[in-house]
Amino acid sequence: MLLIIRSFIAILYGLLVCTIGTVYCLFSPRNPCHVATFSHLFGRLSTLFGLKVEIRIPAGVAQNGNCIYIANHQNNYDMAIVSNIVQPGTVIVGKKSLLWIPFLGPLYWLSGNILINRNNNAKAHSTITMIIEQFKKRDISIWIFPEGTRSRGRGLMPFKTGAFYAAITAQVPIIPICISTTHDKINLNRWNNGRVIVEMIEPINTFAYSKKNARDLANYCHTIMVGKISELDTELAMKARLENNILTLK
């Protein structure tokens, strides 16, 4: 029953945000300021799903300037979990098929996000070129899920090099965003689905890399994120054990 109630409220809320958001964006279409606004609205769904999301952002994030954010992508709950950390002026790179999702697709495009055809290497490459051009023309940052798909419990999957090639070419830093493991930990029929930590890591400078070293940069960022995700999972496990011990003593 709880699953049905939550699903109904989530669908109703999503339709409301998408409908109002699409109309709102028509007055200033493709404005990158819209992305953070509506991402934060979708981030409120985490409370509905019984999640306590802790957002960790390093001091001085506003001074980072244009950059490329990379984040691990686990499942469909990411929209509710990671949305609140999206910074103003950031646009998200997503697969082109998102455009055809009723209500969400039009809002996704009108709010200024970038769509990429991952099944066509030539078009994907042209999108990376377009991203580089966008850095030159507009005051924006780019958000990319470098795994290219949801991992669904397989751990942090190998990164595609597009984001890193673009960062090196545009000479902007990479900023990793790590989400603690949520696979098989969320049950919408359960009131409390525990804690999730979303942590933004300090910028990684790309000036020391050349275009031919994009794979090296990708591997370096992958190693850092694997370590951080493991660290976050360990922290949450220790806190859970401590809370259980306290409850037992009571």
C-alpha positions in Angstrom: 0.0 0.0 0.0 2.8 2.4 0.9 4.4 1.7 -2.5 1.1 2.6 -4.3 0.7 5.8 -2.3 4.2 7.0 -2.8 4.1 6.1 -6.6 0.8 8.1 -7.0 2.2 11.1 -5.2 5.5 11.0 -7.1 3.7 10.7 -10.5 1.3 13.6 -9.6 4.2 15.8 -8.3 6.3 15.0 -11.4 3.5 15.9 -13.8 2.9 19.1 -11.9 6.5 20.2 -12.0 6.9 19.2 -15.6 3.8 20.9 -16.8 4.4 24.2 -14.9 8.1 24.0 -15.7 7.5 23.6 -19.4 5.2 26.6 -19.6 7.7 28.6 -17.5 10.6 27.8 -19.7 8.7 28.9 -22.8 9.3 32.5 -21.7 13.1 32.0 -21.8 13.8 28.7 -23.5 17.1 26.9 -23.2 18.2 29.2 -20.3 20.7 27.1 -18.3 19.5 28.8 -15.1 16.4 26.6 -15.3 18.2 23.3 -14.8 19.2 23.8 -11.2 15.8 25.3 -10.3 13.9 22.2 -11.5 16.5 19.7 -10.4 16.1 21.0 -6.8 12.3 20.6 -7.1 12.8 16.9 -8.2 15.3 16.5 -5.3 12.4 16.9 -2.9 11.2 13.4 -3.9 13.9 11.9 -1.7 11.9 12.7 1.4 8.8 11.1 -0.1 10.9 7.9 -0.8 12.0 7.8 2.9 15.6 8.9 2.3 17.8 11.2 4.3 20.1 12.7 1.8 23.2 14.5 3.1 24.7 16.9 0.6 28.4 17.7 1.0 29.8 20.7 -0.9 33.3 22.0 -0.4 33.8 25.6 0.5 34.3 28.0 -2.3 32.4 26.0 -4.9 31.0 29.3 -6.4 34.6 30.2 -7.3 35.2 27.1 -9.4 34.1 28.8 -12.6 33.2 26.7 -15.7 33.8 23.0 -15.2 32.6 19.5 -16.0 30.9 17.6 -13.2 31.0 13.8 -13.4 28.8 11.6 -11.2 28.2 7.9 -10.7 24.8 6.7 -12.1 23.2 3.8 -10.2 19.5 3.7 -10.8 16.3 5.7 -11.4 16.4 7.1 -7.8 19.4 9.2 -8.8 17.0 11.9 -10.0 15.7 12.4 -6.5 19.0 11.8 -4.7 21.6 13.8 -6.6 19.4 16.7 -7.9 19.9 19.0 -4.9 23.6 19.3 -5.5 23.2 20.6 -9.1 24.8 24.0 -9.2 23.4 27.1 -10.9 24.4 27.5 -14.5 24.9 23.7 -15.0 23.4 21.8 -17.9 23.1 18.0 -18.0 24.1 15.8 -20.9 21.6 13.0 -21.3 20.6 10.4 -24.0 18.4 11.7 -26.8 15.6 9.2 -26.0 14.8 11.3 -22.9 13.2 13.8 -25.2 10.4 11.3 -25.9 9.4 10.7 -22.3 6.0 12.4 -21.9 6.0 15.6 -19.9 9.7 15.2 -18.7 11.2 15.3 -22.2 10.0 18.7 -23.2 11.1 20.2 -19.8 14.4 18.5 -20.1 15.1 20.1 -23.4 13.5 23.5 -22.8 15.4 24.0 -19.5 18.7 24.0 -21.5 20.1 20.5 -21.1 22.0 18.7 -23.9 20.9 15.6 -25.7 23.3 13.1 -27.2 22.8 10.1 -29.5 25.0 7.5 -27.8 24.2 4.9 -30.5 25.9 7.0 -33.2 29.6 7.6 -32.6 29.8 10.4 -35.2 26.9 12.3 -33.6 28.3 11.7 -30.1 31.7 13.1 -31.2 29.9 16.2 -32.7 28.1 16.7 -29.4 31.5 16.7 -27.5 32.6 19.4 -30.0 29.4 21.3 -29.4 30.1 21.1 -25.6 33.5 22.6 -26.1 31.9 25.4 -28.2 29.3 26.0 -25.5 32.1 26.7 -23.0 33.5 29.3 -25.3 30.2 31.1 -25.9 28.3 30.7 -22.6 29.0 30.9 -18.9 27.9 27.4 -18.1 29.2 24.1 -16.6 28.4 20.6 -17.9 27.2 17.6 -15.9 27.9 14.2 -17.4 27.4 10.6 -16.2 30.7 9.2 -17.6 29.6 5.5 -17.2 27.1 6.2 -20.0 24.4 4.0 -18.3 23.0 3.0 -14.9 25.3 0.6 -13.1 22.5 -1.3 -11.3 24.7 -2.8 -8.6 27.7 -3.5 -10.7 29.9 -0.9 -9.0 31.4 2.1 -10.7 31.6 1.0 -14.3 34.5 2.1 -16.7 34.3 5.6 -17.9 33.8 6.8 -21.5 36.4 9.4 -22.5 34.1 12.1 -24.0 33.8 14.2 -20.8 37.5 14.1 -20.2 38.4 14.9 -23.8 36.1 17.9 -23.6 37.5 19.1 -20.3 41.1 18.9 -21.6 40.2 20.7 -24.9 38.2 23.4 -23.1 40.8 23.7 -20.3 38.3 23.4 -17.6 38.5 21.3 -14.4 36.7 18.0 -13.7 34.7 18.0 -10.5 33.7 14.4 -9.3 30.4 13.9 -7.5 30.1 10.7 -5.6 26.8 9.1 -4.4 27.0 6.3 -1.7 25.7 3.0 -2.8 21.9 2.7 -3.1 21.5 -0.5 -5.0 19.0 -2.9 -3.2 18.8 -0.4 -0.3 15.6 1.4 -1.3 12.2 -0.3 -0.7 9.2 2.0 -1.3 7.1 -0.2 0.9 9.3 0.7 3.8 9.0 4.0 5.7 12.7 4.5 6.4 15.2 3.8 3.6 18.1 5.2 5.5 20.8 7.7 4.6 22.6 8.6 1.4 25.6 10.8 1.1 26.2 12.9 -2.0 29.7 14.4 -1.9 31.3 16.9 -4.3 35.1 16.5 -4.5 37.6 19.3 -5.0 38.3 20.2 -8.7 40.8 18.1 -10.6 43.0 20.3 -12.8 43.2 19.2 -16.5 46.1 21.5 -17.6 48.7 18.7 -17.3 46.8 16.5 -19.7 46.8 16.5 -23.5 44.0 15.2 -25.7 45.7 11.9 -26.3 45.8 11.4 -22.5 42.1 11.6 -22.0 42.0 7.9 -21.1 44.6 8.5 -18.4 42.5 11.3 -16.9 39.4 9.1 -17.0 41.2 6.3 -15.2 42.6 8.7 -12.6 39.1 10.2 -11.9 37.6 6.7 -11.8 40.2 5.6 -9.1 39.4 8.6 -7.0 35.7 8.1 -7.2 35.9 4.3 -6.4 37.9 5.2 -3.3 35.4 8.0 -2.2 32.3 5.8 -2.8 33.9 3.1 -0.7 34.7 5.6 2.0 31.1 6.9 2.1 29.7 3.3 2.2 31.9 2.5 5.2 30.9 5.7 7.0 27.2 4.9 6.6 27.7 1.3 7.7 29.5 2.4 10.8 26.8 4.9 11.7 24.1 2.3 11.1 25.8 -0.2 13.5 26.2 2.5 16.1 22.5 3.5 15.9 21.5 -0.2 16.2 23.8 -0.6 19.3 22.2 2.4 20.9 18.7 1.1 20.2 19.7 -2.3 21.7 21.0 -0.7 24.9 17.7 1.2 25.2 
